Amino acid sequence: MKQNQLNIHALEGFSELDRDELKTVNGGSFWGDLAYAAGATARCIWEFARTASEFQASLPPSLKK
């Protein structure tokens, strides 16, 4: 497998992070990720319920429950 390496020094405007910058990188918080997951789950349930309701309403009267 051929691996190519990117030469960052050849690119203008890009540089590697130094040791201090690597220590201060904030990757996000647990509560932010948890809130995102809860929101995505709630949105999924909402869309499923809305779509099911629209489908049920589109059926002819003989097939409605």
mmCIF file of the N, C-alpha and C atoms, coordinates in Angstrom:
data_MODEL
# 
_entry.id   MODEL 
# 
loop_
_atom_site.group_PDB 
_atom_site.id 
_atom_site.type_symbol 
_atom_site.label_atom_id 
_atom_site.label_alt_id 
_atom_site.label_comp_id 
_atom_site.label_asym_id 
_atom_site.label_entity_id 
_atom_site.label_seq_id 
_atom_site.pdbx_PDB_ins_code 
_atom_site.Cartn_x 
_atom_site.Cartn_y 
_atom_site.Cartn_z 
_atom_site.occupancy 
_atom_site.B_iso_or_equiv 
_atom_site.pdbx_formal_charge 
_atom_site.auth_seq_id 
_atom_site.auth_comp_id 
_atom_site.auth_asym_id 
_atom_site.auth_atom_id 
_atom_site.pdbx_PDB_model_num 
ATOM 1   N N  . MET A 1 1  ? 0.842   -1.170 0.000  1.00 0.00 ? 1  MET A N  1 
ATOM 2   C CA . MET A 1 1  ? 0.000   0.000  0.000  1.00 0.00 ? 1  MET A CA 1 
ATOM 3   C C  . MET A 1 1  ? 0.890   1.237  0.000  1.00 0.00 ? 1  MET A C  1 
ATOM 4   N N  . LYS A 1 2  ? 0.643   2.115  -0.923 1.00 0.00 ? 2  LYS A N  1 
ATOM 5   C CA . LYS A 1 2  ? 1.437   3.330  -1.031 1.00 0.00 ? 2  LYS A CA 1 
ATOM 6   C C  . LYS A 1 2  ? 0.886   4.393  -0.092 1.00 0.00 ? 2  LYS A C  1 
ATOM 7   N N  . GLN A 1 3  ? 1.775   5.022  0.663  1.00 0.00 ? 3  GLN A N  1 
ATOM 8   C CA . GLN A 1 3  ? 1.363   6.081  1.568  1.00 0.00 ? 3  GLN A CA 1 
ATOM 9   C C  . GLN A 1 3  ? 2.041   7.373  1.145  1.00 0.00 ? 3  GLN A C  1 
ATOM 10  N N  . ASN A 1 4  ? 1.252   8.403  1.015  1.00 0.00 ? 4  ASN A N  1 
ATOM 11  C CA . ASN A 1 4  ? 1.782   9.717  0.675  1.00 0.00 ? 4  ASN A CA 1 
ATOM 12  C C  . ASN A 1 4  ? 1.774   10.586 1.916  1.00 0.00 ? 4  ASN A C  1 
ATOM 13  N N  . GLN A 1 5  ? 2.825   11.366 2.090  1.00 0.00 ? 5  GLN A N  1 
ATOM 14  C CA . GLN A 1 5  ? 2.886   12.288 3.210  1.00 0.00 ? 5  GLN A CA 1 
ATOM 15  C C  . GLN A 1 5  ? 2.750   13.705 2.683  1.00 0.00 ? 5  GLN A C  1 
ATOM 16  N N  . LEU A 1 6  ? 2.017   14.504 3.414  1.00 0.00 ? 6  LEU A N  1 
ATOM 17  C CA . LEU A 1 6  ? 1.799   15.889 3.048  1.00 0.00 ? 6  LEU A CA 1 
ATOM 18  C C  . LEU A 1 6  ? 2.915   16.738 3.632  1.00 0.00 ? 6  LEU A C  1 
ATOM 19  N N  . ASN A 1 7  ? 3.563   17.523 2.805  1.00 0.00 ? 7  ASN A N  1 
ATOM 20  C CA . ASN A 1 7  ? 4.614   18.416 3.272  1.00 0.00 ? 7  ASN A CA 1 
ATOM 21  C C  . ASN A 1 7  ? 3.969   19.738 3.665  1.00 0.00 ? 7  ASN A C  1 
ATOM 22  N N  . ILE A 1 8  ? 3.758   19.917 4.962  1.00 0.00 ? 8  ILE A N  1 
ATOM 23  C CA . ILE A 1 8  ? 3.075   21.112 5.462  1.00 0.00 ? 8  ILE A CA 1 
ATOM 24  C C  . ILE A 1 8  ? 3.912   22.364 5.225  1.00 0.00 ? 8  ILE A C  1 
ATOM 25  N N  . HIS A 1 9  ? 5.217   22.220 5.244  1.00 0.00 ? 9  HIS A N  1 
ATOM 26  C CA . HIS A 1 9  ? 6.086   23.383 5.076  1.00 0.00 ? 9  HIS A CA 1 
ATOM 27  C C  . HIS A 1 9  ? 5.978   23.973 3.669  1.00 0.00 ? 9  HIS A C  1 
ATOM 28  N N  . ALA A 1 10 ? 5.544   23.178 2.698  1.00 0.00 ? 10 ALA A N  1 
ATOM 29  C CA . ALA A 1 10 ? 5.410   23.670 1.329  1.00 0.00 ? 10 ALA A CA 1 
ATOM 30  C C  . ALA A 1 10 ? 4.113   24.459 1.133  1.00 0.00 ? 10 ALA A C  1 
ATOM 31  N N  . LEU A 1 11 ? 3.166   24.312 2.031  1.00 0.00 ? 11 LEU A N  1 
ATOM 32  C CA . LEU A 1 11 ? 1.896   25.022 1.916  1.00 0.00 ? 11 LEU A CA 1 
ATOM 33  C C  . LEU A 1 11 ? 1.996   26.367 2.613  1.00 0.00 ? 11 LEU A C  1 
ATOM 34  N N  . GLU A 1 12 ? 1.521   27.393 1.960  1.00 0.00 ? 12 GLU A N  1 
ATOM 35  C CA . GLU A 1 12 ? 1.556   28.721 2.567  1.00 0.00 ? 12 GLU A CA 1 
ATOM 36  C C  . GLU A 1 12 ? 0.325   28.905 3.449  1.00 0.00 ? 12 GLU A C  1 
ATOM 37  N N  . GLY A 1 13 ? 0.513   29.454 4.617  1.00 0.00 ? 13 GLY A N  1 
ATOM 38  C CA . GLY A 1 13 ? -0.596  29.707 5.523  1.00 0.00 ? 13 GLY A CA 1 
ATOM 39  C C  . GLY A 1 13 ? -0.917  28.557 6.460  1.00 0.00 ? 13 GLY A C  1 
ATOM 40  N N  . PHE A 1 14 ? -0.286  27.421 6.286  1.00 0.00 ? 14 PHE A N  1 
ATOM 41  C CA . PHE A 1 14 ? -0.503  26.280 7.160  1.00 0.00 ? 14 PHE A CA 1 
ATOM 42  C C  . PHE A 1 14 ? 0.757   26.017 7.961  1.00 0.00 ? 14 PHE A C  1 
ATOM 43  N N  . SER A 1 15 ? 0.577   25.597 9.186  1.00 0.00 ? 15 SER A N  1 
ATOM 44  C CA . SER A 1 15 ? 1.730   25.226 10.006 1.00 0.00 ? 15 SER A CA 1 
ATOM 45  C C  . SER A 1 15 ? 1.306   24.155 10.993 1.00 0.00 ? 15 SER A C  1 
ATOM 46  N N  . GLU A 1 16 ? 2.274   23.460 11.521 1.00 0.00 ? 16 GLU A N  1 
ATOM 47  C CA . GLU A 1 16 ? 1.987   22.449 12.524 1.00 0.00 ? 16 GLU A CA 1 
ATOM 48  C C  . GLU A 1 16 ? 1.723   23.124 13.861 1.00 0.00 ? 16 GLU A C  1 
ATOM 49  N N  . LEU A 1 17 ? 0.964   22.465 14.720 1.00 0.00 ? 17 LEU A N  1 
ATOM 50  C CA . LEU A 1 17 ? 0.746   22.983 16.063 1.00 0.00 ? 17 LEU A CA 1 
ATOM 51  C C  . LEU A 1 17 ? 1.984   22.724 16.908 1.00 0.00 ? 17 LEU A C  1 
ATOM 52  N N  . ASP A 1 18 ? 2.369   23.719 17.690 1.00 0.00 ? 18 ASP A N  1 
ATOM 53  C CA . ASP A 1 18 ? 3.508   23.487 18.581 1.00 0.00 ? 18 ASP A CA 1 
ATOM 54  C C  . ASP A 1 18 ? 3.018   22.780 19.850 1.00 0.00 ? 18 ASP A C  1 
ATOM 55  N N  . ARG A 1 19 ? 3.916   22.441 20.725 1.00 0.00 ? 19 ARG A N  1 
ATOM 56  C CA . ARG A 1 19 ? 3.605   21.642 21.908 1.00 0.00 ? 19 ARG A CA 1 
ATOM 57  C C  . ARG A 1 19 ? 2.565   22.328 22.804 1.00 0.00 ? 19 ARG A C  1 
ATOM 58  N N  . ASP A 1 20 ? 2.679   23.636 22.996 1.00 0.00 ? 20 ASP A N  1 
ATOM 59  C CA . ASP A 1 20 ? 1.715   24.360 23.834 1.00 0.00 ? 20 ASP A CA 1 
ATOM 60  C C  . ASP A 1 20 ? 0.318   24.370 23.215 1.00 0.00 ? 20 ASP A C  1 
ATOM 61  N N  . GLU A 1 21 ? 0.245   24.513 21.904 1.00 0.00 ? 21 GLU A N  1 
ATOM 62  C CA . GLU A 1 21 ? -1.053  24.512 21.235 1.00 0.00 ? 21 GLU A CA 1 
ATOM 63  C C  . GLU A 1 21 ? -1.714  23.139 21.319 1.00 0.00 ? 21 GLU A C  1 
ATOM 64  N N  . LEU A 1 22 ? -0.910  22.086 21.220 1.00 0.00 ? 22 LEU A N  1 
ATOM 65  C CA . LEU A 1 22 ? -1.463  20.744 21.329 1.00 0.00 ? 22 LEU A CA 1 
ATOM 66  C C  . LEU A 1 22 ? -2.053  20.489 22.710 1.00 0.00 ? 22 LEU A C  1 
ATOM 67  N N  . LYS A 1 23 ? -1.448  21.070 23.744 1.00 0.00 ? 23 LYS A N  1 
ATOM 68  C CA . LYS A 1 23 ? -1.943  20.882 25.112 1.00 0.00 ? 23 LYS A CA 1 
ATOM 69  C C  . LYS A 1 23 ? -3.244  21.632 25.354 1.00 0.00 ? 23 LYS A C  1 
ATOM 70  N N  . THR A 1 24 ? -3.473  22.735 24.633 1.00 0.00 ? 24 THR A N  1 
ATOM 71  C CA . THR A 1 24 ? -4.649  23.562 24.895 1.00 0.00 ? 24 THR A CA 1 
ATOM 72  C C  . THR A 1 24 ? -5.802  23.309 23.932 1.00 0.00 ? 24 THR A C  1 
ATOM 73  N N  . VAL A 1 25 ? -5.663  22.323 23.050 1.00 0.00 ? 25 VAL A N  1 
ATOM 74  C CA . VAL A 1 25 ? -6.748  22.025 22.118 1.00 0.00 ? 25 VAL A CA 1 
ATOM 75  C C  . VAL A 1 25 ? -7.929  21.470 22.911 1.00 0.00 ? 25 VAL A C  1 
ATOM 76  N N  . ASN A 1 26 ? -9.096  22.059 22.698 1.00 0.00 ? 26 ASN A N  1 
ATOM 77  C CA . ASN A 1 26 ? -10.301 21.623 23.387 1.00 0.00 ? 26 ASN A CA 1 
ATOM 78  C C  . ASN A 1 26 ? -11.109 20.777 22.424 1.00 0.00 ? 26 ASN A C  1 
ATOM 79  N N  . GLY A 1 27 ? -11.240 19.502 22.724 1.00 0.00 ? 27 GLY A N  1 
ATOM 80  C CA . GLY A 1 27 ? -11.944 18.588 21.837 1.00 0.00 ? 27 GLY A CA 1 
ATOM 81  C C  . GLY A 1 27 ? -13.438 18.529 22.057 1.00 0.00 ? 27 GLY A C  1 
ATOM 82  N N  . GLY A 1 28 ? -13.983 19.363 22.889 1.00 0.00 ? 28 GLY A N  1 
ATOM 83  C CA . GLY A 1 28 ? -15.413 19.335 23.171 1.00 0.00 ? 28 GLY A CA 1 
ATOM 84  C C  . GLY A 1 28 ? -15.657 18.837 24.579 1.00 0.00 ? 28 GLY A C  1 
ATOM 85  N N  . SER A 1 29 ? -16.881 18.842 24.955 1.00 0.00 ? 29 SER A N  1 
ATOM 86  C CA . SER A 1 29 ? -17.205 18.420 26.308 1.00 0.00 ? 29 SER A CA 1 
ATOM 87  C C  . SER A 1 29 ? -18.147 17.223 26.277 1.00 0.00 ? 29 SER A C  1 
ATOM 88  N N  . PHE A 1 30 ? -18.140 16.492 27.361 1.00 0.00 ? 30 PHE A N  1 
ATOM 89  C CA . PHE A 1 30 ? -19.011 15.327 27.484 1.00 0.00 ? 30 PHE A CA 1 
ATOM 90  C C  . PHE A 1 30 ? -20.480 15.741 27.418 1.00 0.00 ? 30 PHE A C  1 
ATOM 91  N N  . TRP A 1 31 ? -20.832 16.802 28.136 1.00 0.00 ? 31 TRP A N  1 
ATOM 92  C CA . TRP A 1 31 ? -22.231 17.229 28.183 1.00 0.00 ? 31 TRP A CA 1 
ATOM 93  C C  . TRP A 1 31 ? -22.696 17.759 26.835 1.00 0.00 ? 31 TRP A C  1 
ATOM 94  N N  . GLY A 1 32 ? -21.805 18.399 26.099 1.00 0.00 ? 32 GLY A N  1 
ATOM 95  C CA . GLY A 1 32 ? -22.168 18.860 24.759 1.00 0.00 ? 32 GLY A CA 1 
ATOM 96  C C  . GLY A 1 32 ? -22.451 17.695 23.824 1.00 0.00 ? 32 GLY A C  1 
ATOM 97  N N  . ASP A 1 33 ? -21.609 16.666 23.906 1.00 0.00 ? 33 ASP A N  1 
ATOM 98  C CA . ASP A 1 33 ? -21.818 15.478 23.082 1.00 0.00 ? 33 ASP A CA 1 
ATOM 99  C C  . ASP A 1 33 ? -23.089 14.740 23.494 1.00 0.00 ? 33 ASP A C  1 
ATOM 100 N N  . LEU A 1 34 ? -23.329 14.669 24.803 1.00 0.00 ? 34 LEU A N  1 
ATOM 101 C CA . LEU A 1 34 ? -24.529 13.997 25.299 1.00 0.00 ? 34 LEU A CA 1 
ATOM 102 C C  . LEU A 1 34 ? -25.793 14.743 24.862 1.00 0.00 ? 34 LEU A C  1 
ATOM 103 N N  . ALA A 1 35 ? -25.764 16.063 24.928 1.00 0.00 ? 35 ALA A N  1 
ATOM 104 C CA . ALA A 1 35 ? -26.910 16.859 24.494 1.00 0.00 ? 35 ALA A CA 1 
ATOM 105 C C  . ALA A 1 35 ? -27.147 16.700 22.994 1.00 0.00 ? 35 ALA A C  1 
ATOM 106 N N  . TYR A 1 36 ? -26.077 16.633 22.212 1.00 0.00 ? 36 TYR A N  1 
ATOM 107 C CA . TYR A 1 36 ? -26.213 16.430 20.768 1.00 0.00 ? 36 TYR A CA 1 
ATOM 108 C C  . TYR A 1 36 ? -26.857 15.073 20.474 1.00 0.00 ? 36 TYR A C  1 
ATOM 109 N N  . ALA A 1 37 ? -26.396 14.026 21.175 1.00 0.00 ? 37 ALA A N  1 
ATOM 110 C CA . ALA A 1 37 ? -26.954 12.687 20.967 1.00 0.00 ? 37 ALA A CA 1 
ATOM 111 C C  . ALA A 1 37 ? -28.429 12.647 21.358 1.00 0.00 ? 37 ALA A C  1 
ATOM 112 N N  . ALA A 1 38 ? -28.778 13.289 22.470 1.00 0.00 ? 38 ALA A N  1 
ATOM 113 C CA . ALA A 1 38 ? -30.179 13.320 22.900 1.00 0.00 ? 38 ALA A CA 1 
ATOM 114 C C  . ALA A 1 38 ? -31.035 14.086 21.891 1.00 0.00 ? 38 ALA A C  1 
ATOM 115 N N  . GLY A 1 39 ? -30.521 15.191 21.388 1.00 0.00 ? 39 GLY A N  1 
ATOM 116 C CA . GLY A 1 39 ? -31.253 15.968 20.393 1.00 0.00 ? 39 GLY A CA 1 
ATOM 117 C C  . GLY A 1 39 ? -31.436 15.209 19.092 1.00 0.00 ? 39 GLY A C  1 
ATOM 118 N N  . ALA A 1 40 ? -30.394 14.510 18.663 1.00 0.00 ? 40 ALA A N  1 
ATOM 119 C CA . ALA A 1 40 ? -30.486 13.731 17.427 1.00 0.00 ? 40 ALA A CA 1 
ATOM 120 C C  . ALA A 1 40 ? -31.482 12.587 17.582 1.00 0.00 ? 40 ALA A C  1 
ATOM 121 N N  . THR A 1 41 ? -31.497 11.963 18.753 1.00 0.00 ? 41 THR A N  1 
ATOM 122 C CA . THR A 1 41 ? -32.452 10.885 19.009 1.00 0.00 ? 41 THR A CA 1 
ATOM 123 C C  . THR A 1 41 ? -33.881 11.417 19.020 1.00 0.00 ? 41 THR A C  1 
ATOM 124 N N  . ALA A 1 42 ? -34.091 12.544 19.687 1.00 0.00 ? 42 ALA A N  1 
ATOM 125 C CA . ALA A 1 42 ? -35.426 13.145 19.728 1.00 0.00 ? 42 ALA A CA 1 
ATOM 126 C C  . ALA A 1 42 ? -35.882 13.541 18.327 1.00 0.00 ? 42 ALA A C  1 
ATOM 127 N N  . ARG A 1 43 ? -34.982 14.089 17.535 1.00 0.00 ? 43 ARG A N  1 
ATOM 128 C CA . ARG A 1 43 ? -35.332 14.477 16.163 1.00 0.00 ? 43 ARG A CA 1 
ATOM 129 C C  . ARG A 1 43 ? -35.696 13.251 15.328 1.00 0.00 ? 43 ARG A C  1 
ATOM 130 N N  . CYS A 1 44 ? -34.980 12.159 15.523 1.00 0.00 ? 44 CYS A N  1 
ATOM 131 C CA . CYS A 1 44 ? -35.263 10.921 14.796 1.00 0.00 ? 44 CYS A CA 1 
ATOM 132 C C  . CYS A 1 44 ? -36.659 10.402 15.138 1.00 0.00 ? 44 CYS A C  1 
ATOM 133 N N  . ILE A 1 45 ? -36.985 10.388 16.426 1.00 0.00 ? 45 ILE A N  1 
ATOM 134 C CA . ILE A 1 45 ? -38.310 9.932  16.858 1.00 0.00 ? 45 ILE A CA 1 
ATOM 135 C C  . ILE A 1 45 ? -39.395 10.853 16.302 1.00 0.00 ? 45 ILE A C  1 
ATOM 136 N N  . TRP A 1 46 ? -39.157 12.158 16.344 1.00 0.00 ? 46 TRP A N  1 
ATOM 137 C CA . TRP A 1 46 ? -40.130 13.128 15.823 1.00 0.00 ? 46 TRP A CA 1 
ATOM 138 C C  . TRP A 1 46 ? -40.374 12.916 14.327 1.00 0.00 ? 46 TRP A C  1 
ATOM 139 N N  . GLU A 1 47 ? -39.314 12.757 13.555 1.00 0.00 ? 47 GLU A N  1 
ATOM 140 C CA . GLU A 1 47 ? -39.462 12.570 12.106 1.00 0.00 ? 47 GLU A CA 1 
ATOM 141 C C  . GLU A 1 47 ? -40.168 11.258 11.796 1.00 0.00 ? 47 GLU A C  1 
ATOM 142 N N  . PHE A 1 48 ? -39.848 10.205 12.545 1.00 0.00 ? 48 PHE A N  1 
ATOM 143 C CA . PHE A 1 48 ? -40.501 8.915  12.335 1.00 0.00 ? 48 PHE A CA 1 
ATOM 144 C C  . PHE A 1 48 ? -41.999 9.025  12.613 1.00 0.00 ? 48 PHE A C  1 
ATOM 145 N N  . ALA A 1 49 ? -42.353 9.661  13.720 1.00 0.00 ? 49 ALA A N  1 
ATOM 146 C CA . ALA A 1 49 ? -43.765 9.807  14.078 1.00 0.00 ? 49 ALA A CA 1 
ATOM 147 C C  . ALA A 1 49 ? -44.505 10.675 13.060 1.00 0.00 ? 49 ALA A C  1 
ATOM 148 N N  . ARG A 1 50 ? -43.872 11.745 12.604 1.00 0.00 ? 50 ARG A N  1 
ATOM 149 C CA . ARG A 1 50 ? -44.508 12.638 11.633 1.00 0.00 ? 50 ARG A CA 1 
ATOM 150 C C  . ARG A 1 50 ? -44.728 11.916 10.305 1.00 0.00 ? 50 ARG A C  1 
ATOM 151 N N  . THR A 1 51 ? -43.720 11.176 9.861  1.00 0.00 ? 51 THR A N  1 
ATOM 152 C CA . THR A 1 51 ? -43.832 10.452 8.601  1.00 0.00 ? 51 THR A CA 1 
ATOM 153 C C  . THR A 1 51 ? -44.884 9.353  8.697  1.00 0.00 ? 51 THR A C  1 
ATOM 154 N N  . ALA A 1 52 ? -44.920 8.642  9.825  1.00 0.00 ? 52 ALA A N  1 
ATOM 155 C CA . ALA A 1 52 ? -45.922 7.593  10.009 1.00 0.00 ? 52 ALA A CA 1 
ATOM 156 C C  . ALA A 1 52 ? -47.324 8.184  10.018 1.00 0.00 ? 52 ALA A C  1 
ATOM 157 N N  . SER A 1 53 ? -47.477 9.339  10.640 1.00 0.00 ? 53 SER A N  1 
ATOM 158 C CA . SER A 1 53 ? -48.780 10.004 10.684 1.00 0.00 ? 53 SER A CA 1 
ATOM 159 C C  . SER A 1 53 ? -49.219 10.428 9.282  1.00 0.00 ? 53 SER A C  1 
ATOM 160 N N  . GLU A 1 54 ? -48.301 10.976 8.512  1.00 0.00 ? 54 GLU A N  1 
ATOM 161 C CA . GLU A 1 54 ? -48.629 11.384 7.140  1.00 0.00 ? 54 GLU A CA 1 
ATOM 162 C C  . GLU A 1 54 ? -48.983 10.177 6.276  1.00 0.00 ? 54 GLU A C  1 
ATOM 163 N N  . PHE A 1 55 ? -48.258 9.077  6.468  1.00 0.00 ? 55 PHE A N  1 
ATOM 164 C CA . PHE A 1 55 ? -48.547 7.871  5.695  1.00 0.00 ? 55 PHE A CA 1 
ATOM 165 C C  . PHE A 1 55 ? -49.920 7.326  6.058  1.00 0.00 ? 55 PHE A C  1 
ATOM 166 N N  . GLN A 1 56 ? -50.217 7.282  7.355  1.00 0.00 ? 56 GLN A N  1 
ATOM 167 C CA . GLN A 1 56 ? -51.517 6.778  7.809  1.00 0.00 ? 56 GLN A CA 1 
ATOM 168 C C  . GLN A 1 56 ? -52.651 7.634  7.246  1.00 0.00 ? 56 GLN A C  1 
ATOM 169 N N  . ALA A 1 57 ? -52.439 8.942  7.202  1.00 0.00 ? 57 ALA A N  1 
ATOM 170 C CA . ALA A 1 57 ? -53.472 9.841  6.684  1.00 0.00 ? 57 ALA A CA 1 
ATOM 171 C C  . ALA A 1 57 ? -53.657 9.695  5.174  1.00 0.00 ? 57 ALA A C  1 
ATOM 172 N N  . SER A 1 58 ? -52.635 9.234  4.476  1.00 0.00 ? 58 SER A N  1 
ATOM 173 C CA . SER A 1 58 ? -52.724 9.120  3.021  1.00 0.00 ? 58 SER A CA 1 
ATOM 174 C C  . SER A 1 58 ? -53.384 7.819  2.568  1.00 0.00 ? 58 SER A C  1 
ATOM 175 N N  . LEU A 1 59 ? -53.626 6.894  3.490  1.00 0.00 ? 59 LEU A N  1 
ATOM 176 C CA . LEU A 1 59 ? -54.238 5.620  3.112  1.00 0.00 ? 59 LEU A CA 1 
ATOM 177 C C  . LEU A 1 59 ? -55.728 5.800  2.821  1.00 0.00 ? 59 LEU A C  1 
ATOM 178 N N  . PRO A 1 60 ? -56.258 4.953  1.969  1.00 0.00 ? 60 PRO A N  1 
ATOM 179 C CA . PRO A 1 60 ? -57.705 5.005  1.740  1.00 0.00 ? 60 PRO A CA 1 
ATOM 180 C C  . PRO A 1 60 ? -58.452 4.559  3.009  1.00 0.00 ? 60 PRO A C  1 
ATOM 181 N N  . PRO A 1 61 ? -59.700 4.980  3.161  1.00 0.00 ? 61 PRO A N  1 
ATOM 182 C CA . PRO A 1 61 ? -60.453 4.667  4.389  1.00 0.00 ? 61 PRO A CA 1 
ATOM 183 C C  . PRO A 1 61 ? -60.538 3.175  4.709  1.00 0.00 ? 61 PRO A C  1 
ATOM 184 N N  . SER A 1 62 ? -60.530 2.330  3.700  1.00 0.00 ? 62 SER A N  1 
ATOM 185 C CA . SER A 1 62 ? -60.656 0.888  3.954  1.00 0.00 ? 62 SER A CA 1 
ATOM 186 C C  . SER A 1 62 ? -59.397 0.301  4.606  1.00 0.00 ? 62 SER A C  1 
ATOM 187 N N  . LEU A 1 63 ? -58.259 0.968  4.473  1.00 0.00 ? 63 LEU A N  1 
ATOM 188 C CA . LEU A 1 63 ? -57.014 0.452  5.047  1.00 0.00 ? 63 LEU A CA 1 
ATOM 189 C C  . LEU A 1 63 ? -56.620 1.133  6.347  1.00 0.00 ? 63 LEU A C  1 
ATOM 190 N N  . LYS A 1 64 ? -57.359 2.141  6.750  1.00 0.00 ? 64 LYS A N  1 
ATOM 191 C CA . LYS A 1 64 ? -57.016 2.845  7.989  1.00 0.00 ? 64 LYS A CA 1 
ATOM 192 C C  . LYS A 1 64 ? -57.417 2.013  9.191  1.00 0.00 ? 64 LYS A C  1 
ATOM 193 N N  . LYS A 1 65 ? -56.625 2.125  10.237 1.00 0.00 ? 65 LYS A N  1 
ATOM 194 C CA . LYS A 1 65 ? -56.914 1.369  11.462 1.00 0.00 ? 65 LYS A CA 1 
ATOM 195 C C  . LYS A 1 65 ? -57.617 2.238  12.453 1.00 0.00 ? 65 LYS A C  1 
# 
